[in-house]
Amino acid sequence: MKSIETKRFILLPVELTDAENIYRILSNEKVIENLNMDIHKTIEDTTNLINKYLDGLNKKTMFPYKIIDKVTGEFIGVYLNKIDLYDDDCFEFTIYLSEEYWGRGIYSEVLPYMINQAFEVIKTGNYRGFVMEKNIASRKVLEKSNMKLEKVFSVPGINEPIYSFLITKEEWCQLNK
């Protein structure tokens, strides 16, 4: 995996040495409430997750990146492109940021680069994002990135609707001519 550079950030492959930084983020209940995952209670939880990411990278089904501030070198979060479980020609993503960086336009800045990576490097035909109903800010980021609301559905164990947004490679190419 090559690094990806945006205006303010550099995205680098996740490594096992990132466990403490990722644990700090995923042990925060406020971060977890917007993700479909359990809170990390131990560093071992995080090490297991990173090993899952690295196994997926070897299989070309997951592409995990850490988000680093270019100026400060701070570890801000993780962006993961991963194959959609139900659609072989689609990648989906997960992003989680350290709470102190919320509301700074990081998601909006990084998302187009990751969509481009999915289409140009991974060579997927479609790209999808899932957002819980209450996460209005994330829904707006997806809409501003020209992803279209595909469907709203329920998931057992999650007490609110999930919004699925999609953009096709054709749509992305048209927008980026």
C-alpha positions, 0 to 999 in steps of 0.5 A: 500500500502506498501512502496517500497525501491530502492537503493536511494529512498523510495516510499511511498503512496501519501497523501493529505499532499503532495499537496504543493510538487505536486503543485510545480511540476505540476505548472511547464510548463516544467514538464507539456509539457511532460504529458497529463494534464493541468498545475496546476494553484491553490493548489485546482487543486492539491488537486482534483488530489490527491483526484482522486488518493485516490479514485482510490486507494480505488477502486484498479485502481490507486496506487500513490507513492511519490518518496523521496530521502533517504538521504535528505528526499526531495520530488522528484516526483510522480509515479502512476500505474493505470489501462489502460482505454482500457485494463482490464488486463493492468496497465499503469504508469505516472511519474513526477519529479521535474525539478531540478532532471531530468537527474539523473537516477531516472526514470531508477531506479524506473521503474523496481520496479514499473513494479514489483509492477504491476505484483507481487502485483496488479497482472496485465498481461501487463504493458504499458507506453506512451511517447510523440515523443519528449521525447526521454530520456523517450523512452530510459528508457522504451527500457532499461527496456525491454519494446517493442514499441507496436504502435505509434498513435495520440491523439486529442489535442496533436500535436505530435505522442504518443509512446506506450511501453508494457511488458507482465508479462511473458516477465518480469518473463523471464527477472527476473529469 
